[in-house]
Structures are given as structure tokens and as C-alpha cells.
Amino acid sequence: MPTAEPSPKAASLVGQEYEVEVGPVAHGGHCVARTAEGRVLFVRHTLPGERVVVRVTEGREDSRYLRADAVRVLTPAKDRVPAPCPFSGPGRCGGCDWQHVKPGAQRRLKGEVLAEHLRSLAGLTAEEAGWDGTVEPAPGDKVPAGEVPAWRTRVQFAVDEQGRPGLRRHRSHEVEPVDRCLIAAEGVEELGVERRAWPGIESVEVAAATGSNDRLVVLTPRPGARLPLVELDRPVSVMRAEPSRSRGGEPPLHRVHGRAFVRERADGRTWRVGGGGFWQGHREAAGVLVDAVMRGLTPRKGEMAIDLYCGAGLFAGALADRVGERGAVLGIEASKRAVEDARHNLADFPRVRVEHGPVAKVLPRTGIASADLVVLDPPRAGAGGEVVRRVAGLGARRIAYVACDPAALARDLAHFRAAGYVPRFLRAFDLFPMTHHLECVAILEPAAKGARA
């Protein structure tokens, strides 16, 4: 039987320009617009209500939508400011989304995105979610329009073929060389990583602790390249990661000199975080989130608590401190290096144990049938229905869900509601200024309110 000839490939629209009226903000650092023909555009470097000329960066004639950059602003919004960063703009660094927006307006845009996801994915109004509609700035981040808070204590610089450090362009592997990152914390910038060449290096990851003077860089060499002699502007520990082509899961790390970790401070304790390990990037984030979670859960002496996706043990330690010697805490974490850190950090709590492995597999194996309190701080994709149902089955009087993605949060809140838990209140924090990201803490209780309060 003869087969039909394949249809010709649709023509690319990359480079095509349109003049459009910009509509509402959408998740991902862009706004929605439509061409005169009705094509949907996701447009960066613009604001709702602006009239702009856009240039298509991704899409074909048969695409459901197109991606584009605003390359000329015809009617600016009142919240627009000149971008402080010289590396920001169409086709440039993709690290920030809102350099062209006043700080207060950035938080309003993030609030609009969160509200839309709660409505469309969780079926909740802000009031039903217990949220007052605001996105709270972190301490010390209120800066005048045109200025940028230097908040980011962990930065991964990419390195181009010429050995120049920089950051990736939006949705691209191309490197935008930079000589300074405005959102990087002082402890990162004082090392001078951007002001030297890195021949043979693929990436330079910098961690600048806020609880100590510890500074650590993780170098990933290109395959076959040798590690250069590292001479930076401040004392620094150095580790080497295996080249990315050989990675499967966590890349092996090797200490070159100095400590293989940095020491952080939060909730009155010192935390060891190994090279390549997870710790909140904002200098104030750990303290802000621990405070919000503990206020929401109100732990009591003698309670049993579970910390899922526990990382270096931040929430597990805070819980252990509050439930006391008669209480107990279980942490579960998939990263082997993070588990080693957590066990070190929590060694002085005899009734804390940390298990290694994926939450969905390890939690059922623990044999724990009930708990008083649960904290979830899942990765960006969220916890998912299987984990949510198992957590709900523990019958906790309160659950704290820490989310770095509003869509994942809303999806999991819908799963929780189906499993019998509803949000009592929710707070949103702008812990990623100049980007579209935000952090949320939702406190959930059984829908049959009052039974376990």
C-alpha cells in the first residue's frame, strides 16, 4: 500500500516583527499578546498595557504560539524603568526577567501570576487560600526604582569557548559574557570570577556563605582539559566536578584545596552545606522561610514531625529544636551529599533520623502510619499526586508546603484538597528579585476543621 508524502515543513517565523498591544502577565517572565491575525505571542521585556514592536524568537507557521522579544517600546507603561543591568535586554543575559520594571510592580506581577494559578489549577480564590494577595519583599530588599538588590549568594557562571565567564541567554546554551552580575551578593562579586579568563573550563559555580566568610567555587572542566591554577581576589576553597558529558545524577566532586563545604547560619544554628549542595540562594531566604513555616505549624513538645525533601536539614533541625527531647523528626532526601550534610548538621538531636532516597519510595518503606506535622519543600516540579496522597494519609494536624513554583503549588493544593486538606493560610515572598520566580509557604489543615486543631 503506498504511503502518503509527508507534508512540507512549516515556514519559520523567527525574525518576523509585529506591532502589538500587550496583555496580561503570564508565568515565565513574559506577557501575552496577539497579532492582528490572532496569533498568540509570549513576549519578554515588556509590561501589560504597553504598545510594542516584537520580534519572534521561536515559532513556525503551524506553532500554537510564538515566543518573542519586545525590541521597540511605542507606548511605555508607568512602571517601566531603564534596565540597570547593561547585559539585560532582547537576546542578552537570561538570568533576569524584570530588570525593566519597578520593584513594587515586579511583586504585583508575581502576585497576579500566583492568583491566576490558584484560580485555574487549584480552583481557589486568594481568600479561600488564606492569602492576602501580597508578595512580601525580603528584609533589606526594598530599593529605589533603578537600583538592584544584591541578593544572590549562589551563582553558576557559564564559560564560553574563549574562556570568558558569563550567564546563559534566555532559552539558549549561548553564553553572554559579563564583567559583573548586579543581583550577585557582595560575597560572590568580591572574588572577581568575572574579571579573569577560565580557559578549558565549562562552568564556575560560586557559593558565598552569609553565616561565615566561607567562599567556595566548583569548577567543571571541559572534557580532556586540565584544571587551571585558581587565583581569585579573596581566599576561597576550590572543588572540581566531572565534565557534564559524563554526568549521571549528581556529578562526582573532588576537593582541590580548602573546605569541601561552606558554613551557613539560620534559626540560631550553623549549617554545613557541601559543594554543589542546595541552600536557598537569597541571603535572607533561610531565615524568612523557617520563620514562616514554624509560625504556621506551631510545633508542640513531644510531637512527631516529618521533613520531606529535607536538603541539608534546615526545617528538620528547626522542628527538632521545638518538639524537644520527647518529640521525633524524620527527614527524607534524594541527594546523597545533602543527606551527609543533614546527618552532620543534626547529629546533636538523638531523636532525628534522615533517610536517603526519593520521597515517593522511601516514605512508604519507613512504616510510619501517622505524624503530627509535615513539611514538604519539593523541587520545582512539585510533589505530585502520589506523594500528596501518602502525606495526607498520615493525618497530620498541620502541613507546611514550601513552593518555588506557583503552578506546582496550585496543582499540589488541588491534590491535597481531593485528599482532605485545605490551606489555612498562605504567604508569598519575593526571594528572587528581578526574576519571575517567587517562594510560597502554604499551611494546610484537615478540611474537617477543628477535629485536630
Sequence and secondary structure as in RCSB ss.txt:
>XXXX:A:sequence
MPTAEPSPKAASLVGQEYEVEVGPVAHGGHCVARTAEGRVLFVRHTLPGERVVVRVTEGREDSRYLRADAVRVLT
PAKDRVPAPCPFSGPGRCGGCDWQHVKPGAQRRLKGEVLAEHLRSLAGLTAEEAGWDGTVEPAPGDKVPAGEVPA
WRTRVQFAVDEQGRPGLRRHRSHEVEPVDRCLIAAEGVEELGVERRAWPGIESVEVAAATGSNDRLVVLTPRPGA
RLPLVELDRPVSVMRAEPSRSRGGEPPLHRVHGRAFVRERADGRTWRVGGGGFWQGHREAAGVLVDAVMRGLTPR
KGEMAIDLYCGAGLFAGALADRVGERGAVLGIEASKRAVEDARHNLADFPRVRVEHGPVAKVLPRTGIASADLVV
LDPPRAGAGGEVVRRVAGLGARRIAYVACDPAALARDLAHFRAAGYVPRFLRAFDLFPMTHHLECVAILEPAAKG
ARA
>XXXX:A:secstr
           B TT EEEEEEEEEETTTEEEEE TT  EEEEES  TT EEEEEEEE BTT SSEEEEEEEEEE
  TTB   S TT STTSB S S TTB HHHHHHHHHHHHHHHIIIII   TTTTT  S EEE TT    TT    
 BSEEEEEE TTS EEEEBTTSS EEE S  TTB HHHHTT GGGS  TTEEEEEEEE SSSS EEEEEEE TT 
       SS  EEEEE  GGG SSS  EEEEES SEEEEEETTEEEEEETT    SBTTHHHHHHHHHHHHH   
TT EEEEES TTTHHHHHHHHHH TT EEEEEES HHHHHHHHHHTTT TTEEEEES HHHHHHHT     SEEE
E   TT   HHHHHHHHTT  SEEEEEES HHHHHHHHHHHHHTTEEEEEEEEEE STTSS  EEEEEEEESSTT
S  
